[in-house]
Amino acid sequence: MRLINAPPSPYGRKIAIALKEKQIAFETYYDQPWGDTTCTVDYSPLEQLPILVLDTGKAIYDSTYILEWLELRYPEPPLLPTDVDGILGAKLLQMLGERVMEAVHQITFELKRSYPSEDWVSRQTRKVRKGLDEIDRLVCGRCPAVGDAITVGDIAVGSTVLVFDFLISNDFAPDLEVLRWRHDRRDLETFIGALENRQSFQETKPAMMDVDLQAVVC
Ligand SMILES: N[C@@H](CCC(=O)N[C@@H](CS)C(=O)NCC(=O)O)C(=O)O
């Protein structure tokens, strides 16, 4: 399998982590989806990465759908609990992690515009803050040890909040207070600290890429 990814992408990181947790061999191809030479157009009608290209040439795209696909095609080891409440809880966490990431995406793109809408930014900021508070509440008391099972929800939340640290420390995003998720969220911090110890997280840390977001939004 080939994973079309970008080094800083939290969406692509989710898939890389899931593949590693499931011990599925894959190679990575780095792409810049906004560039003239992007290959995403050849594989996805949405022109977005991540994309998983199978050995048959078939392409699976959109990180949420790829996670579903992986779970059905490669059920072992599972990245979902077996009981209904557990499954719904993991999917709730996954959805929150993904939607919070999308709201941050909206903020960073809006702030690159010549005349950003303050209302829009504060609306998205509210979503991020409340989403993170809810995630903090949901992970309360959890601290998965290295050998413990984790879920797609854990992966989505981990990929999202850890990219905030990366974005700030590399000046890739404005230093927004809302991205400083550790402040006052001790449960989430403990939980993420445990996830970060896993090999799958260690081996998929975000990295820099030359992207001119200003050119993208204009
Ligand atoms: N909902 C998509 C979002 C993926 C996404 O936004 N990917 C970015 C790179 S991190 C991208 O390809 N952007 C190009 C575009 O949106 O046209 C997913 O979960 O896969």
The ligand as an SDF file (V2000), in Angstrom:
LIG
                    3D

 20 19  0  0  0  0  0  0  0  0999 V2000
  -11.8650   15.6670    5.4730 N   0  0  0  0  0  0  0  0  0  0  0  0
  -10.5760   15.3990    4.8830 C   0  0  0  0  0  0  0  0  0  0  0  0
   -9.6880   16.6030    5.1120 C   0  0  0  0  0  0  0  0  0  0  0  0
   -8.2920   16.3790    4.5380 C   0  0  0  0  0  0  0  0  0  0  0  0
   -7.5800   17.6900    4.2800 C   0  0  0  0  0  0  0  0  0  0  0  0
   -8.0570   18.7940    4.5570 O   0  0  0  0  0  0  0  0  0  0  0  0
   -6.3490   17.5580    3.7230 N   0  0  0  0  0  0  0  0  0  0  0  0
   -5.6040   18.7150    3.3380 C   0  0  0  0  0  0  0  0  0  0  0  0
   -4.1250   18.4950    3.6350 C   0  0  0  0  0  0  0  0  0  0  0  0
   -3.8330   18.4110    5.3780 S   0  0  0  0  0  0  0  0  0  0  0  0
   -5.7440   18.8700    1.8340 C   0  0  0  0  0  0  0  0  0  0  0  0
   -5.5110   17.9300    1.1080 O   0  0  0  0  0  0  0  0  0  0  0  0
   -6.1260   20.0750    1.3990 N   0  0  0  0  0  0  0  0  0  0  0  0
   -6.3060   20.3840    0.0120 C   0  0  0  0  0  0  0  0  0  0  0  0
   -7.7040   20.8230   -0.2790 C   0  0  0  0  0  0  0  0  0  0  0  0
   -8.5330   20.8640    0.6390 O   0  0  0  0  0  0  0  0  0  0  0  0
   -7.9800   21.1110   -1.4440 O   0  0  0  0  0  0  0  0  0  0  0  0
   -9.9740   14.1500    5.5030 C   0  0  0  0  0  0  0  0  0  0  0  0
  -10.2710   13.8750    6.6750 O   0  0  0  0  0  0  0  0  0  0  0  0
   -9.2410   13.4290    4.8260 O   0  0  0  0  0  0  0  0  0  0  0  0
  1  2  1  0
  2  3  1  0
  2 18  1  0
  3  4  1  0
  4  5  1  0
  5  6  2  0
  5  7  1  0
  7  8  1  0
  8  9  1  0
  8 11  1  0
  9 10  1  0
 11 12  2  0
 11 13  1  0
 13 14  1  0
 14 15  1  0
 15 16  2  0
 15 17  1  0
 18 19  2  0
 18 20  1  0
M  END
$$$$
